[in-house]
Amino acid sequence: MVTVATSPSLGSGSRLWYHSSIVSPVGVLSNGDGMTRYSLLSWNVNGLRSVYRGGFLDQVFERKPDVLCLQETKVNEDQIPGDLKNRPGFLSYFSCAERKGYSGVALFTKQEPASVSNGIGFSEFDREGRIIVADYGRFLLFDVYFPNGGASDERLRYKMDFYDALLYYADERIGEGRNIVICGDVNTAHKEIDLARPKENRMNSGFLPEERAWIDKFLSHGYIDTFRIFNDQPGQYTWWDSKTRARERNVGWRIDAFYVSENLLANVVSACILPEILGSDHCPVGLELVF
C-alpha cells in the first residue's frame, strides 16, 4: 500500500511517502526482561540507490536496527526500488525534495509510529525534504539532513536559519512535555576534537565560529551529544572527503550524531560510530535506548 501525505504548510511538490509491511505496534520491542529497547541507526547515504545496489544497505540492516534513519537519499518516489519500499518487517517513509536528485530523508521502522510528518512547518526548509518527525510515544524522533553552508553566503544564512527553526520547533515540543531524539548529518563539527585538521578549517563552513556557536546554544537548551557520553577520544569521525581518499588516512570530521533531550539521559544505554560500514562518504552512527 502506498499513501501520500502532504503537510498543510507545503505546496504540492513536497510529500511524505510511506509504505506498509508487517510491523509491530508502538512500544513492544521487549526482549523478555520487561523493558522496552530501541536500537536506532542513522546514516547519510549520499545517494540511496548507490548504497542499495552495492549491498551496503543490507550490511546496515544486518545490524538489526529497530529504526533506521537515512539522509541525502537523492531520490524521487518513482526511483525507489520496490523491494526496498516494502522491506519485510519494516514500515518505510520517504520525504523527497521538490528539486529532483537533491537532499531527502528516509525512515525504516519496525514499529508503526503514532504519527509521522515531513517538515516542521517552515515551507522554505520543508520543501527541501530535510526532516521526518516520528512519534513513538515515549519520544519524538527527528530524522534530519541539516543544510551545508559551503556553497555561498546565502546558503550559510539558510543553514543558520534552518538551525534556529529546528531548535525553536524542538523546544516547543519540550515545552509540551515531550522527550526528543534528533539524529542525522548535522554538517558542523562542534569542537577541535571532532575533526582531524581544525586549524586548517577554521574559515570553512562546517567549522565556522557561528556554526560552532549554534551547537553551543543547542546544547545549552538541554540537548545532549550522546556519543560524547561514552567516548571522549579524538580520531572518531563520521565523514571523510572521498576526493582525497581521506578515509584511508582517517582524516575526517564527526558531523553525524544522535542528540537527546536531557529528560532522556537516563534512558541512553549506548552510542556508537560504525566506520566499518562503507558505501558512502559518511558512516552510520547508532543509539540504544531502554525504558
Long-range contacts (C-beta under 8 A, 24 or more apart in sequence): 2-85, 5-116, 5-117, 5-118, 7-117, 7-118, 7-119, 7-121, 7-126, 9-119, 9-121, 9-122, 9-123, 9-126, 10-118, 10-119, 10-123, 10-126, 10-127, 11-98, 11-123, 11-127, 13-98, 13-127, 14-95, 14-96, 14-97, 14-98, 14-118, 14-119, 14-123, 14-126, 14-127, 14-129, 15-77, 15-95, 15-96, 15-118, 16-93, 16-94, 16-95, 16-116, 16-117, 16-118, 16-132, 17-77, 17-80, 17-93, 17-94, 17-95, 17-96, 18-91, 18-92, 18-93, 18-94, 18-116, 19-85, 19-86, 19-91, 19-92, 19-93, 20-86, 20-91, 21-86, 21-87, 21-88, 21-89, 21-90, 21-91, 21-92, 22-88, 22-89, 23-89, 23-90, 23-91, 23-109, 23-110, 23-111, 23-112, 24-110, 24-111, 24-112, 25-111, 25-112, 26-111, 26-112, 26-113, 26-114, 26-136, 26-137, 27-111, 27-136, 27-137, 27-138, 27-291, 28-111, 29-66, 29-110, 29-111, 35-290, 35-291, 36-138, 36-290, 36-291, 37-66, 37-269, 37-288, 37-289, 37-290, 37-291, 38-66, 38-67, 38-136, 38-288, 38-289, 38-290, 38-291, 39-63, 39-64, 39-65, 39-66, 39-67, 39-286, 39-287, 39-288, 40-65, 40-66, 40-67, 40-68, 40-69, 40-141, 40-181, 40-183, 40-258, 40-286, 40-287, 40-288, 40-289, 41-65, 41-67, 41-68, 41-69, 41-274, 41-284, 41-285, 41-286, 42-68, 42-69, 42-70, 42-71, 42-143, 42-183, 42-184, 42-256, 42-258, 42-284, 42-285, 42-286, 42-287, 43-68, 43-69, 43-70, 43-71, 43-256, 43-277, 43-280, 43-282, 43-283, 43-284, 43-285, 44-70, 44-71, 44-72, 44-145, 44-184, 44-185, 44-239, 44-256, 44-280, 44-281, 44-282, 45-70, 45-71, 45-72, 45-73, 45-279, 45-280, 45-282, 46-72, 46-74, 46-280, 46-281, 46-282, 47-72, 47-73, 47-74, 47-280, 48-73, 48-74, 48-75, 48-80, 48-84, 48-104, 48-106, 49-74, 49-75, 49-79, 49-81, 50-279, 50-280, 51-279, 51-280, 52-81, 52-84, 54-279, 56-277, 56-278, 56-279, 56-280, 57-84, 57-279, 59-277, 59-279, 60-277, 60-284, 61-87, 63-274, 63-286, 65-108, 65-286, 66-109, 66-110, 66-111, 67-107, 67-108, 67-109, 67-110, 67-111, 67-134, 67-141, 68-107, 68-108, 68-109, 69-105, 69-106, 69-107, 69-132, 69-141, 69-143, 69-183, 69-184, 70-105, 70-106, 70-107, 70-108, 70-143, 71-104, 71-105, 71-143, 71-144, 71-145, 71-184, 71-185, 72-103, 72-104, 72-145, 72-185, 73-103, 73-104, 73-105, 73-106, 74-101, 74-102, 74-103, 74-104, 75-101, 75-104, 76-100, 76-101, 93-132, 93-134, 95-119, 95-129, 95-130, 95-131, 95-132, 96-129, 97-127, 97-128, 97-129, 97-130, 98-127, 98-128, 98-129, 99-128, 102-128, 102-129, 103-128, 103-129, 103-130, 103-145, 104-129, 104-145, 105-129, 105-130, 105-131, 105-132, 105-143, 105-144, 105-145, 105-184, 106-132, 106-143, 107-132, 107-134, 107-141, 107-143, 109-134, 111-136, 113-141, 120-165, 120-166, 120-169, 121-169, 122-165, 124-158, 124-161, 125-161, 125-162, 125-165, 130-162, 131-166, 138-179, 138-291, 139-178, 139-179, 139-180, 139-181, 139-260, 139-264, 139-289, 140-173, 140-178, 140-179, 140-180, 140-181, 141-181, 141-183, 142-166, 142-170, 142-180, 142-181, 142-182, 142-183, 142-184, 143-183, 143-184, 144-182, 144-183, 144-184, 144-185, 144-186, 145-184, 145-185, 146-184, 146-185, 146-186, 146-187, 146-188, 147-187, 148-187, 148-205, 148-206, 149-187, 149-205, 149-206, 149-208, 149-211, 150-204, 150-205, 150-206, 156-205, 156-208, 159-187, 159-205, 159-211, 160-210, 160-211, 160-214, 163-214, 163-218, 164-214, 167-217, 167-218, 167-221, 170-223, 170-261, 171-221, 174-222, 174-261, 174-263, 178-261, 179-260, 179-261, 179-263, 179-264, 179-267, 180-223, 180-259, 180-260, 180-261, 180-264, 181-258, 181-259, 181-260, 181-261, 181-264, 181-287, 181-289, 182-223, 182-258, 182-259, 182-260, 183-257, 183-258, 183-259, 183-285, 183-287, 184-256, 184-257, 185-239, 185-255, 185-256, 185-282, 186-215, 186-255, 186-256, 186-257, 187-255, 188-212, 188-214, 188-215, 188-255, 189-253, 189-254, 189-255, 190-215, 190-216, 190-225, 190-254, 193-232, 193-234, 194-236, 194-237, 194-253, 194-254, 194-255, 195-237, 195-252, 195-253, 195-254, 196-235, 196-237, 196-246, 196-250, 196-251, 196-252, 196-253, 197-251, 206-253, 206-255, 207-253, 218-259, 222-261, 222-262, 222-263, 223-259, 223-260, 223-261, 223-262, 224-259, 224-260, 224-261, 224-262, 224-265, 224-268, 225-257, 225-259, 226-257, 226-258, 226-259, 226-260, 226-268, 226-271, 226-287, 227-254, 227-257, 227-258, 227-271, 227-272, 227-273, 227-285, 229-265, 229-268, 229-271, 230-270, 230-271, 231-271, 236-273, 237-273, 237-275, 238-273, 238-275, 238-282, 238-283, 238-285, 239-281, 239-282, 239-283, 240-281, 241-281, 242-281, 247-281, 255-282, 256-282, 256-283, 256-284, 256-285, 257-285, 258-285, 258-286, 258-287, 260-287, 260-289, 264-289, 267-291
